[in-house]
């Protein structure tokens, strides 16, 4: 959802800025518009874009699940855990003590995917 929110804010802000530039260049009913109008339309566009895209992004399947979908379809259990790298070995041992059949896979970097 966060990447969708960022994209929506960027696209909405750009659209709002362009709308503000058009409004300043071609003022409606002879009303003089300035920097405040540009700021207002940019912020309004960014806010609406962030809101709309985050609502849509919430309905998209988590990208972390795609690589495990086949195993989930077979009935396997998936546990996603965010842990410190220093504790990885300790936690892996604890998991194997309780569930020797468990496989620890998919260790990712601390940075989430951008797309």
N, C-alpha and C positions, 0 to 999 in steps of 0.2 A: 504494500500500500504506500510506503514512503516514496519509492521511485515514481509512482504515479502522481503523488501529491507534488513532488518537485517538478515534474514535467508539466503538470497542469498549471502550477504557479508561473512557470516560465512562459508558457504559451499564452496563458490568460493575461499576464502582465504585458507581453508584447502586443497582444491584440488591443488591450486597453490603451496602451501608449499610442498605437496607430490611430485608434478612434479619437483620442484626445488631440492628436496632431491635425486630423481632418476637421474636428470641431473648431480648433483655433484658426485654421486656415480659411474655413468657410463658416463663420459664426452664424448660428441660427437667429433669425429675426433681429440682426444687427447688434446682438449682445457681445460686448467685448470680453473675450476669454484670454486667460494668460497661463502662467505656470501652475497655478492652483488647479486649473481644469485638467492639465496634463497629469499632475500628481494624483488627482482624484480618480481619473479614468484608469490610470495604470494600477493603482491600488485596488480599485473595484474589479478590474479584469483579473488581477492576480488572485484576489480572494475567491472570486467565483470559479476560476479555473482550478485552483487548489481544491476547493470543496467538491466540485463536480467530478474531477478525476480521481479524488480519493474515494468517493462513493463508488465509482466504477471499479477502481483498483481493489476494493475490498471484496468484490465478487470473483476476482481472478484467483485461480488455484496457486497455492504457494509454490514458487519455483524450486524450492529445496526438495519437494516431494516428487518431482518428475523422474529423477534418477532412481528412485526407490519404488516407483509405481508397480513394476512387475512383481516385486517381492510382496508388496501390500496386496496385490490381486491374488497371490497364492495363499494369503492368510497370515503372513508373517506380521510381527508386531514391530513398529518403528518407534524409537525413542530419539527425539532430537534434544540434545543437551548442550547448553552453552557453558563451558567450563574453562578454567584457566589452563594454559598449556602445561604449566608446571605440575598440575594435579592429574594430568591425563593418565599416566601409568597407574597411579594409585586408584583412581576411579575405575579404570579398566579391570584391575585385579579384584576390586570389590564386586563388580558386576559378574565376573567369571566365577567368584566364590558362590554366588547365589544362582547363577544360570551359566553353567559351563558350556552350553550349546550356543550362547550368544556370540555374535560376530560384531566386532567394533569396526565400523567402516566410515568412510566419508568425512574424515577429519578435514575441516576447512580452515582457511585463514580467518583472522578476526574481522576482515572487511567484508561486508555483504556485497552481493552482486549489484552492479549499477543498473542493469537492464531488467 
